[in-house]
């Protein structure tokens, strides 16, 4: 089996929308079977990309990820040199690049007829950040062979296990400079803070100017109008009871919502487990049918060879 041929076929397949991936994979596998059965079998085993990985592969195909990945070494060098100003400037640049690439990926997905959801685009951002933080992850996302999103956690290496359709085609994803990854959590927190914050206008309140001179009657009037500073214990107790009642109500509602969420999660996990079992059975059946088909084709080829030999033998006897 030729790794380069398999990688080229995988790159083309991964540009197909995930919803159409299986049908296209089957068609390419059949087309390849006549020339290279081993490569055809490997194509049949290629994994369908997640929506986020598909968007990243679209960006890689357009060579749009080069600037982001190339920014990674500068960030790592600035962090190693503990240069706060340079780190701050590079982080701002990183945020700008990641946001621009996420938007570009959204546009490519829309043009392909499969718009990306906000959750998918957030995974795209995390994958690009991981590519900037870890040189091995950078090689993975630039390869155009990504099948699942990546994430950088603190200073740990990015987990690339199962991330590539053809790992042997991207050796730099598994060995490289050994440079330590970048802690990108601060950038994520800043992005979340920027999204959640909203500018608020505060009205300026002018303090009333006190008169320069007041007679005793004016002073007495002001004292009469001033609120009684003496606290009301009964009112405070009522307010405390009301606050406690409200807190208990909110707690019960939160508990009920949590219970409902847990039930929905359990049901979803059960459905996922059932679908996984069905997928395993379907995959096993497909593999069995493919083996049967390959055996039948082999037997057919052998029968044709025997028939040709018999015909040749008959012709030789006629002479």
MODELLER restraints for C-alpha pairs under 7 A, 6 or more apart:
rsr = mdl.restraints
at = mdl.atoms
rsr.add(forms.Gaussian(group=physical.xy_distance, feature=features.Distance(at['CA:1:A'], at['CA:38:A']), mean=5.54, stdev=0.5))
rsr.add(forms.Gaussian(group=physical.xy_distance, feature=features.Distance(at['CA:1:A'], at['CA:39:A']), mean=5.30, stdev=0.5))
rsr.add(forms.Gaussian(group=physical.xy_distance, feature=features.Distance(at['CA:2:A'], at['CA:39:A']), mean=6.98, stdev=0.5))
rsr.add(forms.Gaussian(group=physical.xy_distance, feature=features.Distance(at['CA:3:A'], at['CA:169:A']), mean=6.41, stdev=0.5))
rsr.add(forms.Gaussian(group=physical.xy_distance, feature=features.Distance(at['CA:4:A'], at['CA:169:A']), mean=6.83, stdev=0.5))
rsr.add(forms.Gaussian(group=physical.xy_distance, feature=features.Distance(at['CA:6:A'], at['CA:39:A']), mean=6.30, stdev=0.5))
rsr.add(forms.Gaussian(group=physical.xy_distance, feature=features.Distance(at['CA:6:A'], at['CA:43:A']), mean=6.85, stdev=0.5))
rsr.add(forms.Gaussian(group=physical.xy_distance, feature=features.Distance(at['CA:7:A'], at['CA:166:A']), mean=6.10, stdev=0.5))
rsr.add(forms.Gaussian(group=physical.xy_distance, feature=features.Distance(at['CA:7:A'], at['CA:169:A']), mean=6.37, stdev=0.5))
rsr.add(forms.Gaussian(group=physical.xy_distance, feature=features.Distance(at['CA:10:A'], at['CA:145:A']), mean=6.84, stdev=0.5))
rsr.add(forms.Gaussian(group=physical.xy_distance, feature=features.Distance(at['CA:10:A'], at['CA:165:A']), mean=6.93, stdev=0.5))
rsr.add(forms.Gaussian(group=physical.xy_distance, feature=features.Distance(at['CA:11:A'], at['CA:144:A']), mean=5.86, stdev=0.5))
rsr.add(forms.Gaussian(group=physical.xy_distance, feature=features.Distance(at['CA:11:A'], at['CA:145:A']), mean=5.78, stdev=0.5))
rsr.add(forms.Gaussian(group=physical.xy_distance, feature=features.Distance(at['CA:13:A'], at['CA:21:A']), mean=6.87, stdev=0.5))
rsr.add(forms.Gaussian(group=physical.xy_distance, feature=features.Distance(at['CA:13:A'], at['CA:25:A']), mean=6.79, stdev=0.5))
rsr.add(forms.Gaussian(group=physical.xy_distance, feature=features.Distance(at['CA:14:A'], at['CA:49:A']), mean=6.72, stdev=0.5))
rsr.add(forms.Gaussian(group=physical.xy_distance, feature=features.Distance(at['CA:14:A'], at['CA:54:A']), mean=6.43, stdev=0.5))
rsr.add(forms.Gaussian(group=physical.xy_distance, feature=features.Distance(at['CA:14:A'], at['CA:57:A']), mean=6.88, stdev=0.5))
rsr.add(forms.Gaussian(group=physical.xy_distance, feature=features.Distance(at['CA:15:A'], at['CA:54:A']), mean=6.66, stdev=0.5))
rsr.add(forms.Gaussian(group=physical.xy_distance, feature=features.Distance(at['CA:15:A'], at['CA:57:A']), mean=6.64, stdev=0.5))
rsr.add(forms.Gaussian(group=physical.xy_distance, feature=features.Distance(at['CA:15:A'], at['CA:58:A']), mean=6.10, stdev=0.5))
rsr.add(forms.Gaussian(group=physical.xy_distance, feature=features.Distance(at['CA:18:A'], at['CA:48:A']), mean=6.40, stdev=0.5))
rsr.add(forms.Gaussian(group=physical.xy_distance, feature=features.Distance(at['CA:18:A'], at['CA:49:A']), mean=6.33, stdev=0.5))
rsr.add(forms.Gaussian(group=physical.xy_distance, feature=features.Distance(at['CA:18:A'], at['CA:51:A']), mean=6.64, stdev=0.5))
rsr.add(forms.Gaussian(group=physical.xy_distance, feature=features.Distance(at['CA:21:A'], at['CA:48:A']), mean=6.31, stdev=0.5))
rsr.add(forms.Gaussian(group=physical.xy_distance, feature=features.Distance(at['CA:25:A'], at['CA:43:A']), mean=6.88, stdev=0.5))
rsr.add(forms.Gaussian(group=physical.xy_distance, feature=features.Distance(at['CA:25:A'], at['CA:44:A']), mean=6.43, stdev=0.5))
rsr.add(forms.Gaussian(group=physical.xy_distance, feature=features.Distance(at['CA:26:A'], at['CA:44:A']), mean=6.57, stdev=0.5))
rsr.add(forms.Gaussian(group=physical.xy_distance, feature=features.Distance(at['CA:29:A'], at['CA:40:A']), mean=4.77, stdev=0.5))
rsr.add(forms.Gaussian(group=physical.xy_distance, feature=features.Distance(at['CA:29:A'], at['CA:41:A']), mean=6.98, stdev=0.5))
rsr.add(forms.Gaussian(group=physical.xy_distance, feature=features.Distance(at['CA:29:A'], at['CA:43:A']), mean=5.79, stdev=0.5))
rsr.add(forms.Gaussian(group=physical.xy_distance, feature=features.Distance(at['CA:29:A'], at['CA:44:A']), mean=5.81, stdev=0.5))
rsr.add(forms.Gaussian(group=physical.xy_distance, feature=features.Distance(at['CA:32:A'], at['CA:40:A']), mean=5.18, stdev=0.5))
rsr.add(forms.Gaussian(group=physical.xy_distance, feature=features.Distance(at['CA:33:A'], at['CA:40:A']), mean=5.10, stdev=0.5))
rsr.add(forms.Gaussian(group=physical.xy_distance, feature=features.Distance(at['CA:46:A'], at['CA:165:A']), mean=6.16, stdev=0.5))
rsr.add(forms.Gaussian(group=physical.xy_distance, feature=features.Distance(at['CA:47:A'], at['CA:147:A']), mean=6.87, stdev=0.5))
rsr.add(forms.Gaussian(group=physical.xy_distance, feature=features.Distance(at['CA:47:A'], at['CA:165:A']), mean=6.48, stdev=0.5))
rsr.add(forms.Gaussian(group=physical.xy_distance, feature=features.Distance(at['CA:48:A'], at['CA:147:A']), mean=6.58, stdev=0.5))
rsr.add(forms.Gaussian(group=physical.xy_distance, feature=features.Distance(at['CA:49:A'], at['CA:147:A']), mean=3.97, stdev=0.5))
rsr.add(forms.Gaussian(group=physical.xy_distance, feature=features.Distance(at['CA:49:A'], at['CA:148:A']), mean=5.99, stdev=0.5))
rsr.add(forms.Gaussian(group=physical.xy_distance, feature=features.Distance(at['CA:50:A'], at['CA:147:A']), mean=6.01, stdev=0.5))
rsr.add(forms.Gaussian(group=physical.xy_distance, feature=features.Distance(at['CA:50:A'], at['CA:148:A']), mean=5.50, stdev=0.5))
rsr.add(forms.Gaussian(group=physical.xy_distance, feature=features.Distance(at['CA:51:A'], at['CA:120:A']), mean=6.57, stdev=0.5))
rsr.add(forms.Gaussian(group=physical.xy_distance, feature=features.Distance(at['CA:52:A'], at['CA:120:A']), mean=5.18, stdev=0.5))
rsr.add(forms.Gaussian(group=physical.xy_distance, feature=features.Distance(at['CA:52:A'], at['CA:121:A']), mean=6.72, stdev=0.5))
rsr.add(forms.Gaussian(group=physical.xy_distance, feature=features.Distance(at['CA:52:A'], at['CA:123:A']), mean=5.95, stdev=0.5))
rsr.add(forms.Gaussian(group=physical.xy_distance, feature=features.Distance(at['CA:52:A'], at['CA:124:A']), mean=5.41, stdev=0.5))
rsr.add(forms.Gaussian(group=physical.xy_distance, feature=features.Distance(at['CA:52:A'], at['CA:149:A']), mean=6.04, stdev=0.5))
rsr.add(forms.Gaussian(group=physical.xy_distance, feature=features.Distance(at['CA:53:A'], at['CA:146:A']), mean=5.59, stdev=0.5))
rsr.add(forms.Gaussian(group=physical.xy_distance, feature=features.Distance(at['CA:53:A'], at['CA:147:A']), mean=5.26, stdev=0.5))
rsr.add(forms.Gaussian(group=physical.xy_distance, feature=features.Distance(at['CA:53:A'], at['CA:148:A']), mean=5.01, stdev=0.5))
rsr.add(forms.Gaussian(group=physical.xy_distance, feature=features.Distance(at['CA:53:A'], at['CA:149:A']), mean=5.25, stdev=0.5))
rsr.add(forms.Gaussian(group=physical.xy_distance, feature=features.Distance(at['CA:55:A'], at['CA:105:A']), mean=5.60, stdev=0.5))
rsr.add(forms.Gaussian(group=physical.xy_distance, feature=features.Distance(at['CA:55:A'], at['CA:109:A']), mean=6.44, stdev=0.5))
rsr.add(forms.Gaussian(group=physical.xy_distance, feature=features.Distance(at['CA:56:A'], at['CA:105:A']), mean=6.97, stdev=0.5))
rsr.add(forms.Gaussian(group=physical.xy_distance, feature=features.Distance(at['CA:56:A'], at['CA:124:A']), mean=6.47, stdev=0.5))
rsr.add(forms.Gaussian(group=physical.xy_distance, feature=features.Distance(at['CA:56:A'], at['CA:141:A']), mean=7.00, stdev=0.5))
rsr.add(forms.Gaussian(group=physical.xy_distance, feature=features.Distance(at['CA:57:A'], at['CA:144:A']), mean=4.65, stdev=0.5))
rsr.add(forms.Gaussian(group=physical.xy_distance, feature=features.Distance(at['CA:57:A'], at['CA:145:A']), mean=6.71, stdev=0.5))
rsr.add(forms.Gaussian(group=physical.xy_distance, feature=features.Distance(at['CA:57:A'], at['CA:146:A']), mean=6.35, stdev=0.5))
rsr.add(forms.Gaussian(group=physical.xy_distance, feature=features.Distance(at['CA:59:A'], at['CA:65:A']), mean=6.40, stdev=0.5))
rsr.add(forms.Gaussian(group=physical.xy_distance, feature=features.Distance(at['CA:59:A'], at['CA:105:A']), mean=6.15, stdev=0.5))
rsr.add(forms.Gaussian(group=physical.xy_distance, feature=features.Distance(at['CA:60:A'], at['CA:141:A']), mean=6.92, stdev=0.5))
rsr.add(forms.Gaussian(group=physical.xy_distance, feature=features.Distance(at['CA:60:A'], at['CA:142:A']), mean=5.35, stdev=0.5))
rsr.add(forms.Gaussian(group=physical.xy_distance, feature=features.Distance(at['CA:60:A'], at['CA:143:A']), mean=6.92, stdev=0.5))
rsr.add(forms.Gaussian(group=physical.xy_distance, feature=features.Distance(at['CA:60:A'], at['CA:144:A']), mean=5.27, stdev=0.5))
rsr.add(forms.Gaussian(group=physical.xy_distance, feature=features.Distance(at['CA:61:A'], at['CA:144:A']), mean=6.23, stdev=0.5))
rsr.add(forms.Gaussian(group=physical.xy_distance, feature=features.Distance(at['CA:65:A'], at['CA:142:A']), mean=6.53, stdev=0.5))
rsr.add(forms.Gaussian(group=physical.xy_distance, feature=features.Distance(at['CA:68:A'], at['CA:97:A']), mean=6.46, stdev=0.5))
rsr.add(forms.Gaussian(group=physical.xy_distance, feature=features.Distance(at['CA:68:A'], at['CA:132:A']), mean=6.21, stdev=0.5))
rsr.add(forms.Gaussian(group=physical.xy_distance, feature=features.Distance(at['CA:69:A'], at['CA:131:A']), mean=5.91, stdev=0.5))
rsr.add(forms.Gaussian(group=physical.xy_distance, feature=features.Distance(at['CA:69:A'], at['CA:132:A']), mean=4.90, stdev=0.5))
rsr.add(forms.Gaussian(group=physical.xy_distance, feature=features.Distance(at['CA:69:A'], at['CA:138:A']), mean=5.56, stdev=0.5))
rsr.add(forms.Gaussian(group=physical.xy_distance, feature=features.Distance(at['CA:71:A'], at['CA:132:A']), mean=6.51, stdev=0.5))
rsr.add(forms.Gaussian(group=physical.xy_distance, feature=features.Distance(at['CA:72:A'], at['CA:132:A']), mean=4.26, stdev=0.5))
rsr.add(forms.Gaussian(group=physical.xy_distance, feature=features.Distance(at['CA:72:A'], at['CA:133:A']), mean=5.78, stdev=0.5))
rsr.add(forms.Gaussian(group=physical.xy_distance, feature=features.Distance(at['CA:75:A'], at['CA:87:A']), mean=6.58, stdev=0.5))
rsr.add(forms.Gaussian(group=physical.xy_distance, feature=features.Distance(at['CA:75:A'], at['CA:90:A']), mean=6.38, stdev=0.5))
rsr.add(forms.Gaussian(group=physical.xy_distance, feature=features.Distance(at['CA:76:A'], at['CA:182:A']), mean=6.16, stdev=0.5))
rsr.add(forms.Gaussian(group=physical.xy_distance, feature=features.Distance(at['CA:78:A'], at['CA:86:A']), mean=6.27, stdev=0.5))
rsr.add(forms.Gaussian(group=physical.xy_distance, feature=features.Distance(at['CA:78:A'], at['CA:87:A']), mean=5.69, stdev=0.5))
rsr.add(forms.Gaussian(group=physical.xy_distance, feature=features.Distance(at['CA:79:A'], at['CA:87:A']), mean=6.44, stdev=0.5))
rsr.add(forms.Gaussian(group=physical.xy_distance, feature=features.Distance(at['CA:91:A'], at['CA:187:A']), mean=6.91, stdev=0.5))
rsr.add(forms.Gaussian(group=physical.xy_distance, feature=features.Distance(at['CA:98:A'], at['CA:125:A']), mean=6.03, stdev=0.5))
rsr.add(forms.Gaussian(group=physical.xy_distance, feature=features.Distance(at['CA:98:A'], at['CA:128:A']), mean=6.62, stdev=0.5))
rsr.add(forms.Gaussian(group=physical.xy_distance, feature=features.Distance(at['CA:102:A'], at['CA:121:A']), mean=6.15, stdev=0.5))
rsr.add(forms.Gaussian(group=physical.xy_distance, feature=features.Distance(at['CA:102:A'], at['CA:124:A']), mean=6.42, stdev=0.5))
rsr.add(forms.Gaussian(group=physical.xy_distance, feature=features.Distance(at['CA:102:A'], at['CA:125:A']), mean=6.11, stdev=0.5))
rsr.add(forms.Gaussian(group=physical.xy_distance, feature=features.Distance(at['CA:106:A'], at['CA:115:A']), mean=6.61, stdev=0.5))
rsr.add(forms.Gaussian(group=physical.xy_distance, feature=features.Distance(at['CA:106:A'], at['CA:116:A']), mean=5.84, stdev=0.5))
rsr.add(forms.Gaussian(group=physical.xy_distance, feature=features.Distance(at['CA:109:A'], at['CA:115:A']), mean=5.08, stdev=0.5))
rsr.add(forms.Gaussian(group=physical.xy_distance, feature=features.Distance(at['CA:109:A'], at['CA:116:A']), mean=6.16, stdev=0.5))
rsr.add(forms.Gaussian(group=physical.xy_distance, feature=features.Distance(at['CA:123:A'], at['CA:149:A']), mean=6.31, stdev=0.5))
rsr.add(forms.Gaussian(group=physical.xy_distance, feature=features.Distance(at['CA:124:A'], at['CA:149:A']), mean=6.94, stdev=0.5))
rsr.add(forms.Gaussian(group=physical.xy_distance, feature=features.Distance(at['CA:126:A'], at['CA:150:A']), mean=6.59, stdev=0.5))
rsr.add(forms.Gaussian(group=physical.xy_distance, feature=features.Distance(at['CA:126:A'], at['CA:151:A']), mean=5.47, stdev=0.5))
rsr.add(forms.Gaussian(group=physical.xy_distance, feature=features.Distance(at['CA:127:A'], at['CA:149:A']), mean=5.57, stdev=0.5))
rsr.add(forms.Gaussian(group=physical.xy_distance, feature=features.Distance(at['CA:127:A'], at['CA:150:A']), mean=4.48, stdev=0.5))
rsr.add(forms.Gaussian(group=physical.xy_distance, feature=features.Distance(at['CA:127:A'], at['CA:151:A']), mean=5.59, stdev=0.5))
rsr.add(forms.Gaussian(group=physical.xy_distance, feature=features.Distance(at['CA:130:A'], at['CA:137:A']), mean=6.31, stdev=0.5))
rsr.add(forms.Gaussian(group=physical.xy_distance, feature=features.Distance(at['CA:130:A'], at['CA:150:A']), mean=6.27, stdev=0.5))
rsr.add(forms.Gaussian(group=physical.xy_distance, feature=features.Distance(at['CA:130:A'], at['CA:151:A']), mean=5.37, stdev=0.5))
rsr.add(forms.Gaussian(group=physical.xy_distance, feature=features.Distance(at['CA:130:A'], at['CA:152:A']), mean=4.78, stdev=0.5))
rsr.add(forms.Gaussian(group=physical.xy_distance, feature=features.Distance(at['CA:130:A'], at['CA:158:A']), mean=6.75, stdev=0.5))
rsr.add(forms.Gaussian(group=physical.xy_distance, feature=features.Distance(at['CA:131:A'], at['CA:137:A']), mean=4.62, stdev=0.5))
rsr.add(forms.Gaussian(group=physical.xy_distance, feature=features.Distance(at['CA:131:A'], at['CA:138:A']), mean=3.88, stdev=0.5))
rsr.add(forms.Gaussian(group=physical.xy_distance, feature=features.Distance(at['CA:131:A'], at['CA:141:A']), mean=6.58, stdev=0.5))
rsr.add(forms.Gaussian(group=physical.xy_distance, feature=features.Distance(at['CA:132:A'], at['CA:138:A']), mean=6.17, stdev=0.5))
rsr.add(forms.Gaussian(group=physical.xy_distance, feature=features.Distance(at['CA:133:A'], at['CA:181:A']), mean=4.83, stdev=0.5))
rsr.add(forms.Gaussian(group=physical.xy_distance, feature=features.Distance(at['CA:133:A'], at['CA:182:A']), mean=4.60, stdev=0.5))
rsr.add(forms.Gaussian(group=physical.xy_distance, feature=features.Distance(at['CA:134:A'], at['CA:157:A']), mean=6.69, stdev=0.5))
rsr.add(forms.Gaussian(group=physical.xy_distance, feature=features.Distance(at['CA:134:A'], at['CA:158:A']), mean=6.55, stdev=0.5))
rsr.add(forms.Gaussian(group=physical.xy_distance, feature=features.Distance(at['CA:134:A'], at['CA:181:A']), mean=4.70, stdev=0.5))
rsr.add(forms.Gaussian(group=physical.xy_distance, feature=features.Distance(at['CA:134:A'], at['CA:182:A']), mean=6.98, stdev=0.5))
rsr.add(forms.Gaussian(group=physical.xy_distance, feature=features.Distance(at['CA:136:A'], at['CA:172:A']), mean=6.00, stdev=0.5))
rsr.add(forms.Gaussian(group=physical.xy_distance, feature=features.Distance(at['CA:136:A'], at['CA:173:A']), mean=4.09, stdev=0.5))
rsr.add(forms.Gaussian(group=physical.xy_distance, feature=features.Distance(at['CA:136:A'], at['CA:174:A']), mean=6.07, stdev=0.5))
rsr.add(forms.Gaussian(group=physical.xy_distance, feature=features.Distance(at['CA:136:A'], at['CA:175:A']), mean=6.82, stdev=0.5))
rsr.add(forms.Gaussian(group=physical.xy_distance, feature=features.Distance(at['CA:136:A'], at['CA:176:A']), mean=6.60, stdev=0.5))
rsr.add(forms.Gaussian(group=physical.xy_distance, feature=features.Distance(at['CA:137:A'], at['CA:158:A']), mean=6.44, stdev=0.5))
rsr.add(forms.Gaussian(group=physical.xy_distance, feature=features.Distance(at['CA:137:A'], at['CA:173:A']), mean=6.06, stdev=0.5))
rsr.add(forms.Gaussian(group=physical.xy_distance, feature=features.Distance(at['CA:139:A'], at['CA:172:A']), mean=5.87, stdev=0.5))
rsr.add(forms.Gaussian(group=physical.xy_distance, feature=features.Distance(at['CA:139:A'], at['CA:173:A']), mean=5.19, stdev=0.5))
rsr.add(forms.Gaussian(group=physical.xy_distance, feature=features.Distance(at['CA:140:A'], at['CA:146:A']), mean=6.73, stdev=0.5))
rsr.add(forms.Gaussian(group=physical.xy_distance, feature=features.Distance(at['CA:140:A'], at['CA:170:A']), mean=6.82, stdev=0.5))
rsr.add(forms.Gaussian(group=physical.xy_distance, feature=features.Distance(at['CA:140:A'], at['CA:173:A']), mean=5.30, stdev=0.5))
rsr.add(forms.Gaussian(group=physical.xy_distance, feature=features.Distance(at['CA:143:A'], at['CA:170:A']), mean=6.86, stdev=0.5))
rsr.add(forms.Gaussian(group=physical.xy_distance, feature=features.Distance(at['CA:145:A'], at['CA:164:A']), mean=5.39, stdev=0.5))
rsr.add(forms.Gaussian(group=physical.xy_distance, feature=features.Distance(at['CA:145:A'], at['CA:165:A']), mean=5.39, stdev=0.5))
rsr.add(forms.Gaussian(group=physical.xy_distance, feature=features.Distance(at['CA:145:A'], at['CA:166:A']), mean=6.79, stdev=0.5))
rsr.add(forms.Gaussian(group=physical.xy_distance, feature=features.Distance(at['CA:146:A'], at['CA:163:A']), mean=5.76, stdev=0.5))
rsr.add(forms.Gaussian(group=physical.xy_distance, feature=features.Distance(at['CA:146:A'], at['CA:164:A']), mean=4.72, stdev=0.5))
rsr.add(forms.Gaussian(group=physical.xy_distance, feature=features.Distance(at['CA:146:A'], at['CA:165:A']), mean=6.29, stdev=0.5))
rsr.add(forms.Gaussian(group=physical.xy_distance, feature=features.Distance(at['CA:147:A'], at['CA:163:A']), mean=5.51, stdev=0.5))
rsr.add(forms.Gaussian(group=physical.xy_distance, feature=features.Distance(at['CA:147:A'], at['CA:164:A']), mean=5.60, stdev=0.5))
rsr.add(forms.Gaussian(group=physical.xy_distance, feature=features.Distance(at['CA:147:A'], at['CA:165:A']), mean=6.06, stdev=0.5))
rsr.add(forms.Gaussian(group=physical.xy_distance, feature=features.Distance(at['CA:148:A'], at['CA:163:A']), mean=5.21, stdev=0.5))
rsr.add(forms.Gaussian(group=physical.xy_distance, feature=features.Distance(at['CA:151:A'], at['CA:158:A']), mean=6.40, stdev=0.5))
rsr.add(forms.Gaussian(group=physical.xy_distance, feature=features.Distance(at['CA:152:A'], at['CA:158:A']), mean=5.30, stdev=0.5))
rsr.add(forms.Gaussian(group=physical.xy_distance, feature=features.Distance(at['CA:154:A'], at['CA:183:A']), mean=4.62, stdev=0.5))
rsr.add(forms.Gaussian(group=physical.xy_distance, feature=features.Distance(at['CA:154:A'], at['CA:184:A']), mean=6.56, stdev=0.5))
rsr.add(forms.Gaussian(group=physical.xy_distance, feature=features.Distance(at['CA:154:A'], at['CA:185:A']), mean=6.42, stdev=0.5))
rsr.add(forms.Gaussian(group=physical.xy_distance, feature=features.Distance(at['CA:155:A'], at['CA:181:A']), mean=5.51, stdev=0.5))
rsr.add(forms.Gaussian(group=physical.xy_distance, feature=features.Distance(at['CA:155:A'], at['CA:182:A']), mean=5.92, stdev=0.5))
rsr.add(forms.Gaussian(group=physical.xy_distance, feature=features.Distance(at['CA:155:A'], at['CA:183:A']), mean=5.19, stdev=0.5))
rsr.add(forms.Gaussian(group=physical.xy_distance, feature=features.Distance(at['CA:156:A'], at['CA:181:A']), mean=6.70, stdev=0.5))
rsr.add(forms.Gaussian(group=physical.xy_distance, feature=features.Distance(at['CA:157:A'], at['CA:181:A']), mean=6.23, stdev=0.5))
